[in-house]
Each structure stands twice: as C-alpha cells, then as structure tokens.
Amino acid sequence: MLVACRLALTPSPLSRLARNVLPFAAARALRPPPVRSWYNMPAALPPDDGKPIVGERRALITLGMVGRTFLIHSGREYKRVKVSAAMVGHKLGEFVLTRKARPKPKGKQTKKK
C-alpha cells in the first residue's frame, strides 16, 4: 500500500516534458525583428539617377556612395547631404544637426568699482 502511494505522488515524465515545452502561455516577442534595409547591403544601392535617396542616419558611408545626394531626417525635417570622399567611414547622421543652435544670451553688464 505504501508503494502505491509513492507512485501516485511522483509526477509522470510526460507531464514534466509538457511543462518544459510550454511553461506558460505564448507571449509577445521580447524585441521586434530586425529591419532589413540597404544600410547593411551597400551593394544594393539603386543606380544614380540624380534624385536624392532617403537614407538612414545609422548608415555607414562607403566608397559607392561618394557623389550621391541623400535625404537624412533631422528629427523634424529631411536635410540634403551630398557625400564627398572625406566622409567615407562616417555615419550619414553625423552630418545632419538634430538640435537648433541658439546664441548664448548676454547677461547684464555691471559697473566695476
């Protein structure tokens, strides 16, 4: 009788397997899938037809991009960037400012004693 009770209390290996496969209800992904874009594939650039290409700020400038014009988003609007040979190795976003330059306000001038 004691042996039968022990067998009844031990979980079956099948239930353990089912618990490992589906431990909880399916949830949403922890991070979104990667965006597949041409910034990973510089050889996939369209032929140069004179129109500016909308580029990504994180795109690395390669030799194939020299002489082309890109539209890069500054956070508010798209700015034109013409790529030169000196820019190779940098990111496109480095050449578009995202913050507005404001002059430093002058304080009140006091008389020296």
Secondary structure, 3 states (H helix, E strand, C coil): CHHHHHHHHCCCHHHHHHHHHCCCCCCCCCCCCCCCCHHHCHHHCCCCCCCCEECCCCCECCHHHCCCEEEEECCCCEEEEECCHHHCCCEHHHHCCCCCCCCCCCCCCCCCC
